[in-house]
């Protein structure tokens, strides 16, 4: 991979919403099938990138449907989480985890600004197997000495990102994770423990400033991304942030945080559901509607388990599964809305 100057990473996120700590680089581009074969051979997932395709009609429909169906709740969850962080920490700084956390952090910064509060927001990379980008993290720490760093993501699945945070953060940085949807029950601050389809889970770069999935380059260098320039005609990043502005506008800084009861061992139940269908490698099991959607967008899905085939938050998964010939089964006691399994080797 050949690093290039970071200012050539031409994302479409407003500069006032986020400082992006990612270098531009030329990644190793592979097809999905090539990626799966390389991962099976031992190549790290964080070294490979599959060029993104334009969103399929089912994805776009899922995005707009989730905005219509879950939008008001998403706005309330954003306000509740933002208000909680501003109440709990004297000097909070948002460090969103690119990419699923990036639009969440942008929306929270905008919301706090409307409340008359400054909530700095930086986004950087964390990659399973490689951990947090320590170079970028040091830059954030230097910019905000003594501040409390809050790591922001969109949702949880098995809790792998929380585990990666705990394993790779320096000793002086507590692993404080804040998410909108926490069906795994592991985040320090969760707006809800419900498994909820957040609108941006249905898309990739086109709601994240055209940033690709992040990847590693070389030791001692920041993690990198590329701009998915071919997707500019499909970019909804500005549309999404404006929609979140409108949806969160009715809520003030006194919005209470009521995530509901923390689930009891949902990950074990999801792994058991997958094992009953012949999938025993936990790396190949992705619970949660957000993670299951990413399997269909970025990996080679093998099986889809749904709690309710008629649930509106998983209809796009049913469509994608039928289109690709992936078997679908229903398990009504599933703690998540969906669990997807990956064909082939481990991530």
Secondary structure, 3 states (H helix, E strand, C coil): CEEECHHHCCCCCCCCCCEECCEEEECEECCHHHHHHHHHCCCCHHHEECCCCCCCHHHHHHHHHHHHHHHHHHHHHHHHHHHHHHHHCCCEEEEEEECCCHHHHHHHHHHHHHCCCCCCEEEEEEECCCEECHHHHHHHHHHCCCCEEEEEEEECCCCHHHHHHHHHCCCCCCCCEEEEECCCCCCCEEEECCCCCCHHHHCCHHHCCCECCCECCCCCCCCEECECHHHHHHCCHHHHHHHHHHHHCCCCCCCCCCCCCCCCCHHHHHHHHHHCCCCCCHHHEEECHHHHHHHHHHCCEEEEEECCCCCHHHHHHHHHHHHHCCEEEECCCCCCCEEEEECCCCC
